[in-house]
Amino acid sequence: MSLSSRLKTVLNNIKPTANSTTCLMALQELIEAFVRELIKILGGRSADRDENDDDDGDEEE
């Protein structure tokens, strides 16, 4: 499933008729996907790479 299809599905789950738990879960999923894509666009590193990267700058000296 493409990202745009997934995001459309998430947005459809945030209908006014949905219960608050469904809305909250859909919004959380939407936020996480949006932030991941925004980081890619801005050229940042993913959270997985940051956690695995133990470089504290001492090796360059």
C-alpha positions in Angstrom: 0.0 0.0 0.0 1.4 3.4 -1.0 2.0 6.1 1.5 -0.7 8.3 0.0 -3.2 5.5 0.1 -2.3 4.7 3.7 -2.7 8.4 4.7 -6.1 8.7 3.0 -7.2 5.6 4.9 -6.0 7.1 8.2 -7.8 10.4 7.4 -11.0 8.5 6.6 -10.8 6.9 10.1 -11.0 10.4 11.7 -14.6 10.9 10.7 -16.9 12.7 13.2 -18.8 9.4 13.7 -15.7 7.5 14.9 -15.2 7.1 18.6 -12.5 9.1 20.3 -10.1 6.1 20.7 -10.2 5.5 16.9 -9.6 9.2 16.2 -6.7 9.3 18.6 -5.0 6.2 17.1 -5.6 7.5 13.6 -4.1 10.9 14.4 -1.1 9.3 16.1 -0.4 7.1 13.1 -0.8 10.1 10.8 1.6 12.2 12.9 4.3 9.5 12.9 4.1 9.0 9.1 4.1 12.7 8.5 7.2 13.3 10.7 9.1 10.4 9.1 8.4 11.9 5.6 9.2 15.4 6.7 12.6 14.3 8.1 13.4 12.6 4.8 12.5 15.7 2.9 14.6 18.0 5.1 17.5 15.6 4.8 17.7 14.6 8.4 18.5 11.2 9.8 15.9 8.7 10.9 15.5 7.8 14.6 16.8 4.3 13.9 20.1 5.7 12.5 20.4 8.0 15.5 20.0 5.2 18.0 22.6 3.0 16.2 25.0 5.9 15.7 27.4 6.0 18.7 29.6 8.6 17.2 30.1 11.4 19.7 32.6 13.3 17.7 35.7 12.1 19.5 36.9 9.9 16.6 37.6 12.9 14.3 40.4 14.4 16.5 
